[in-house]
Structures are given as structure tokens and as C-alpha cells.
Amino acid sequence: MKEYDKIPAQAVVEVTASWGRTCLREIGRDLKEGTVLDGYYYPVSKAFDFNWKGEGAMLWIGDNGRLVSLGEGQEHKYMMLGRLLSDCKYFLCNPYERHLYFPSIARHCKEMRQYWLALNIKPEWLSYKQIGRLEHKMNRMKTKLDRQFKKDRRQ
């Protein structure tokens, strides 16, 4: 999906900027905070396009709107990526590959990358580079433990 494409989404009206209320009045007096709207989200401009009483209208995410959901399957991808990240963090404290969702570090991180790339809007809490750094740390820790295990077996 290209960045300029629109994504089917839902947003809730939520005024956070001082001029947000003025924008809502221009759309319609009966559009109140807390109203959930169906429409399209444009990630580049952070605009949410929707129809209100037959007229085209727009909210600015972060100023007078907040995204609720992002198209088909996006919520599951975010949750799965969060689960895989928490497995990595647990592994760094307790390095045993069976703690990971997938059978190996390489496969686990490969799946994380695929979920990350499949997201329409990338999470602020995890970058693509961070996945690589996590994989590197996990592999270093596994190598260190394997060496220690071999050393202990020789003695």
C-alpha cells in the first residue's frame, strides 16, 4: 500500500486543539464530541475524510479527531506485533527459545518484520531498526549461553 492511499477506518470526534471546536461548528452544530464516524484515513496528512449529512467533511487526527480502528485486520496485526515484542523482552531476561512464539529467533524476528511491514500506520513504540537490534541482542545472548553450556559440559 502506498503512503498516499486512503485507508478505511473509524474515528471518534475528540477536540484537542484550540481551533478544533471552530472546525466542528463549520461541519455541523449537531456533530458532537464522542461521535464515532466511518470514513477514510490519509496517513501522510493525518486527515480523516467522512460524509456528514450528505456533505463531505474532514477531521484532523490529533486536533479534532482520534482514530478508533484501521481497516481490515489491522488491530490483530498490532496485537500480534505487541505479543511478539513482549516475547523478545522476556527472552532477554530468560534466554530460552521455547519462550518465543515461533520456534527460532530468526523466524520470530522475520514474522515481526512481516507484521510491521503489513501495518498501514506504523507503531510509534517499535521501529523496523529496533526489530533488527532485538534480533542481534537475542542472538548474542543465545551464543553466549551456548558457549557457557559447552564450557560447563567439558568440565
GULUM-786144 format. One line per 5 residues: number of its first residue (from 0); their letters; for each residue x, y, z of N, C-alpha, C. Coordinates in steps of 0.02 Angstrom, whole numbers, plus 50000, padded with zeros to 5 digits. Each point is the difference from the previous one (the first is absolute). Example, Ala and Ser with C-alpha at 12.3 -4.5 7.8 and 13.67 -1.06 7.14 Angstrom:
<recs>
0	AS	50660,49716,50390,49955,50059,50000,50045,50060,50000  49982,50053,49964,50042,50059,50003,49961,50055,50037
</recs>
This chain:
<recs>
0	MKEYD	50043,49941,50000,49957,50059,50000,50044,50062,50000  49985,50046,49958,50038,50062,49996,49979,50047,50057  50046,50043,50021,49986,50046,50056,49942,50047,49985  49991,50019,49937,49948,50048,49984,49931,49969,49991  49996,49933,50003,49936,49966,49995,49957,50014,50061
5	KIPAQ	49935,49995,49989,49955,50009,50057,49986,49931,50030  49990,50000,50065,49990,49938,50037,49930,50003,50031  49958,49949,49989,49935,49999,50035,50013,50000,50075  49965,50042,50036,50012,50006,50072,49938,50029,50035  50004,50000,50066,49950,50034,50042,50037,50050,50044
10	AVVEV	49967,50056,50012,50030,50051,50044,49946,50025,50047  50021,50025,50057,49954,50030,50047,50016,50075,50004  49947,50040,50004,50009,50072,50005,50026,50016,50069  50058,50033,50004,50031,50015,50064,50042,50063,49991  49978,50055,50028,50034,50064,49991,50059,50005,50047
15	TASWG	50061,50009,49972,50060,50008,50041,50036,50065,49985  49986,50030,49943,50031,50064,49982,49950,50057,50009  50025,50059,50012,49956,50058,50014,49954,50016,49941  50023,49991,49939,49959,50016,49943,49955,49941,49979  50007,49943,50034,49961,49941,49982,49925,50010,50006
20	RTCLR	49977,50036,50052,49929,50013,50009,49971,50042,49943  50038,50048,49977,49978,50041,49943,49991,49957,49938  50046,49955,49988,49995,49955,49943,49937,49957,50004  49985,49976,50061,49939,49959,50009,49938,50040,49985  49997,50062,50022,49941,50043,49987,49990,50010,49926
25	EIGRD	50054,50005,49963,49995,50009,49927,49971,49937,49967  50016,49941,50026,49973,49938,49973,49926,49995,50014  49980,50014,50062,49930,49996,50019,49993,50006,50075  49949,50036,50022,49990,50011,50072,49983,49936,50037  49971,49951,49965,49980,49938,50033,50056,49948,50002
30	LKEGT	50059,50015,49974,50057,49955,50005,50034,50012,50068  49991,49953,50045,50024,50008,50069,50062,49957,50013  50036,50019,50053,50057,49959,50021,49975,49931,50021  50040,49949,49984,49982,49932,50017,49964,49963,49944  49979,50035,49947,49968,49968,49944,50051,49958,49961
35	VLDGY	49982,49937,49986,50043,49956,49962,49979,50003,49926  50048,50011,49956,49987,50010,49929,50037,49948,49958  49969,49978,49945,50032,49957,49952,50026,50043,49942  50059,49984,49975,50027,50039,49945,50067,49973,49978  50042,50044,49977,50066,49981,49975,50054,50043,50032
40	YYPVS	50055,49967,50018,50056,50034,50031,50057,50007,49949  50030,50059,49998,50057,50013,49957,50061,50010,50046  50045,49949,50004,50056,50002,50047,50048,50059,49990  50012,50020,49939,50050,50053,49987,49977,50066,50030  49937,50018,49989,49975,50065,50024,49965,49995,50068
45	KAFDF	49991,49938,50025,49965,49987,50063,49928,50028,49998  49970,49994,49941,49931,50023,49990,49953,49941,49998  49940,50009,50027,49948,49949,49999,49941,50028,49962  49985,49969,49943,49948,50024,49955,49936,49960,50012  49942,50034,50007,49937,49965,50012,49942,50041,49972
50	NWKGE	49941,49970,49998,49940,50035,49978,49957,50015,50060  49976,50062,50005,49955,50021,50055,49939,50032,49968  49943,49965,50006,49937,50025,49972,50006,50014,49925  50031,49954,49964,50006,50006,49928,50056,50045,49975  50034,50032,50045,50055,50046,49981,50067,49969,50019
55	GAMLW	50050,50011,49958,50068,49978,50016,50030,50043,50055  50033,49969,50048,50031,50038,50055,50066,49966,50019  50039,50035,50041,50066,49975,50018,50017,50017,50072  50030,49952,50035,50027,50012,50067,50076,49994,49994  50035,50035,50043,50073,49995,50003,50017,49960,50062
60	IGDNG	50029,49941,49990,50016,49955,50055,50052,50034,50044  49984,50005,50064,50044,50034,50048,49976,50069,50018  49957,50030,49957,49974,50067,50014,49925,49998,50018  49961,49967,49958,49928,49995,50016,49974,49930,49986  50045,49950,50000,49979,49931,49991,50053,49952,50023
65	RLVSL	49978,49939,50014,50046,49947,50022,49979,49936,49965  50048,49963,49972,49985,49938,49966,49977,49947,50049  49950,49961,49980,49975,49946,50041,50023,49933,49972  49992,49990,49935,50022,49938,49969,50025,50014,49929  50042,49955,49976,50033,50010,49935,49987,49942,49953
70	GEGQE	49947,49998,49966,49988,49951,49947,50001,49928,50024  49997,49956,49952,49995,49928,50013,50064,49971,50029  49995,49966,50057,50056,49963,50027,50056,50040,50032  49996,50065,50000,50055,50040,50026,50007,49992,50076  49944,49996,50035,50002,49994,50073,50036,49935,50020
75	HKYMM	49984,49945,49964,50032,49936,50014,50076,50005,49989  50020,50034,49946,50072,50007,49985,50036,50039,50054  49968,50053,50026,50030,50039,50055,50007,49956,50062  49947,49963,50016,50002,49958,50060,50052,49946,49993  50005,49969,49941,50048,49947,49990,50072,50027,50004
80	LGRLL	50011,50059,49971,50066,50030,50003,50019,50016,50073  49951,50024,50039,50012,50013,50071,50016,49936,50038  49966,49945,49983,50013,49936,50032,50070,49976,49984  50019,50005,49937,50067,49978,49979,50055,50042,50033  49987,50065,50007,50048,50044,50034,50007,49981,50074
85	SDCKY	49944,49986,50033,50005,49981,50071,50036,49933,50008  49993,49954,49952,50039,49938,50001,50075,50014,49996  50018,50048,49958,50072,50018,49993,50026,50028,50066  49962,50044,50031,50022,50030,50063,50006,49947,50054  49954,49952,50001,50004,49946,50049,50061,49957,49986
90	FLCNP	50013,49986,49936,50058,49960,49981,50065,50032,50024  50004,50066,49996,50062,50034,50021,50012,49992,50075  49948,49988,50039,50009,49988,50072,50007,49925,50015  49967,49958,49960,50001,49928,50010,50014,49967,49932  50062,49996,49979,50017,49979,49932,49990,49925,49987
95	YERHL	49941,49983,49979,49983,49931,49982,49952,50005,49941  50018,49970,49943,49962,50011,49938,49928,49976,50005  49985,49956,50045,49931,49978,50006,49954,50054,50029  50029,50054,50025,49960,50056,50024,49973,50041,49942  50027,49990,49941,49979,50038,49941,49939,49968,49967
100	YFPSI	49959,50040,49968,49940,49976,49966,50019,49955,49942  50052,50018,49963,50024,49960,49944,50061,49960,50022  50016,49944,49965,50050,49954,50026,50073,50024,50002  50016,50054,49965,50070,50024,50001,50001,50076,50001  50057,50028,50020,50008,50073,50002,49991,50029,49930
105	ARHCK	50032,49968,49950,49997,50025,49931,49928,50001,49975  49963,49946,50011,49930,49997,49976,49957,50050,50038  50011,50006,50064,49962,50046,50042,50008,50072,49975  50062,50020,49988,50014,50069,49977,49977,50010,49928  50003,49948,49959,49975,50004,49931,49925,50014,50001
110	EMRQY	49963,49965,50042,49928,50011,50006,49985,50070,50027  50040,50023,50048,49991,50069,50025,50007,50051,49944  50051,49989,49959,50011,50047,49943,49941,49998,49952  49974,49940,49987,49943,49994,49954,49938,50035,50028  49987,49991,50064,49943,50035,50031,50010,50075,49998
115	WLALN	50061,50022,50015,50014,50072,50000,49989,50029,49930  50025,49966,49949,49992,50024,49931,49927,49999,49977  49960,49955,50027,49930,49994,49979,49955,50053,50031  50025,50035,50051,49959,50052,50032,49993,50062,49956  49940,50026,49996,49988,50061,49961,50032,50060,50034
120	IKPEW	49995,50003,50065,50031,50054,50039,50049,49967,50048  50062,50018,49994,50053,49968,50039,49996,50023,50073  50011,49953,50047,49996,50017,50071,50057,50046,50022  49984,50044,50046,50050,50046,50028,50046,49963,50049  49976,49945,50028,50036,49964,50052,50049,49949,49973
125	LSYKQ	50004,49991,49933,50048,49952,49972,50017,50020,49928  50065,50006,49987,50022,50016,49932,50029,49936,49968  50007,50003,49935,50028,49943,49964,50072,49986,50023  50038,50053,50013,50069,49993,50024,50003,49966,50068  49951,50016,50043,49999,49971,50067,49991,49924,49997
130	IGRLE	49962,49976,49951,49992,49928,49992,50067,49968,49986  50040,50031,49956,50067,49975,49985,50046,50001,50060  49995,50054,50040,50042,50004,50061,49980,49946,50050  49935,49989,50007,49976,49947,50046,50026,49932,49977  49996,49987,49936,50024,49936,49973,50075,49992,50015
135	HKMNR	50038,50052,49990,50072,49998,50013,50014,49986,50074  49965,50035,50045,50009,49989,50073,49982,49928,50019  49945,49976,49973,49977,49932,50016,50050,49948,49975  50026,50009,49940,50050,49953,49973,50064,50001,50040  50022,50061,50020,50060,50005,50042,49991,49964,50066
140	MKTKL	49942,50009,50030,49986,49967,50064,49999,49924,49992  49968,49977,49947,49997,49927,49987,50070,49972,49989  50041,50034,49961,50069,49978,49987,50040,49997,50064  49993,50051,50041,50035,50003,50064,49980,49941,50045  49935,49985,50002,49977,49945,50042,50022,49932,49971
145	DRQFK	50000,49993,49934,50023,49938,49969,50073,49987,50016  50041,50053,49998,50071,49993,50017,50009,49980,50073  49961,50031,50043,50003,49984,50072,49979,49928,50012  49948,49978,49965,49976,49932,50007,50053,49949,49978  50032,50014,49943,50053,49955,49975,50059,49999,50049
150	KDRRQ	50017,50057,50027,50056,50005,50048,49984,49960,50063  49938,50005,50024,49980,49963,50060,49999,49925,49987  49982,49979,49940,49998,49929,49984,50069,49969,49998  50050,50040,49978,50069,49975,49996,50029,49988,50070  49979,50037,50048,50029,49995,50068,49974,49942,50038
</recs>
